[in-house]
Amino acid sequence: MKVIFDIEQKVNEASTGYRLSIENVLQVGFNLIRKSPGIYIIYSIVGLIALSNPITGLLLGGPIIAGYYIVSHLIRQDRTVELSDFFKSFDKFIPLLILNLLVTVVIFLGLIFLIIPGIYFAVSYLFAHFFVWFYDVDPSEAVRLSRKTVSGNFGQILLLCLVLGGINLLGVLALGVGVLLTLPFTFCVVYATFEDIIGIP
């Protein structure tokens, strides 16, 4: 219960407001990926293949996303990483699967009925994977904590998402191969953002 209490306190503090330096988290994200670009690229190839199919995307999307955050955290701690470290996320396959299904359904319904709610949910659930993996909370609680965290400065988080979306668009336009770098860079930046706002033990 101590971990839950501590993270709840952190989230409550974040929900009252915070300032985020987009330039800083972009720099931290870049520093993370440049330390081991090779394994990020290889993992991204595997991830994109899995996510390209709707069924495997639903089943594996949660662990695949969490894998990026696990390795980013290890690199942030100056630890040597291997490709196998990405797949440690499958140790929590079931909760990450449930989270991915929950988030996907809510965002999909939001986009179908009204586009703006879909965008709101997509931004609000940006940090959900961190709470499941690093703080071992259940998916529904992770969604709540993520939304509450983002609410502290929704405008800046939305702006960051737009910036990252633009960077990935450039990656796609670069003959498609650029996304193999921009995609992991995106997750590194999201990791840096969560670490800046909430912190990871």
Buried (B, 14 or more C-beta within 10 A) or exposed (E): EEEBEEBBEBBEBBBEEBEBEBEEBBEBBBEBBEBBBEBBBBBBEBBBEBBEEEEEBBBBBBBBBBBBBBBBBBBBEEEEBEBEBBBBBBEBBEBBBBBBBBBBEBBEEBBEEEEEBBBBBBBBBBBBBBBBBBBEBEBEBBBBBBBBBBBBBEEBBBBBBEBBEEBBEEBEEEEEEBBBBBBBBBBBBBBBBBBBBBEBE
